[in-house]
Amino acid sequence: METVTGGSLAAQIPIVSYLALNETPRLRAHECAQCGAIYLDRRLACARCEARHFRDRDLGSTGTVGSFTIVHRSPARVTLPYVSALVELDGGGIVKANLVGVDPTPESIWLGMRVQLTTFTAGTDDEGTDAVAFAFEPIGDDLA
């Protein structure tokens, strides 16, 4: 899996609207201006306080594994097994993402494991534009 950075010469588009591809790729959320609730998708009103004003907010690129599952069944062309996790981001926010760079075994992953954002090319179209996806990988002493 190749990590993608903003300095690449190839044309790139994010696979999700909340992935910002710049010099340091980041996740970008909508934060309720009234109560601070964080949403990755577009909202017309806050589900917590019903306010209608939001501001963009960059989310942390590191966090901890809050829960995970090891997936053993999926549609054709998906490499199995893989790890799907909820990552509690430093500074606020929770995102569902796959874990990469770790053995997909219960012994290799744990709650509270420190992880960091990484990006990779999920596919390339006929014009050479890369579709860039994101995942999280272990960091520091949590490397498997």
Secondary structure, DSSP 8 states (H G I E B T S, - for coil): --B--TT-SS-EEESSTTEE-SSS-EEEEEEETTT--EESS--SS-TTT----EEEEE--SEEEEEEEEEE---STT--SSEEEEEEEETTS-EEEEEE-SS-SSGGG--TT-EEEEEEEEEEE-TT--EEEEEEEEE-GGG--
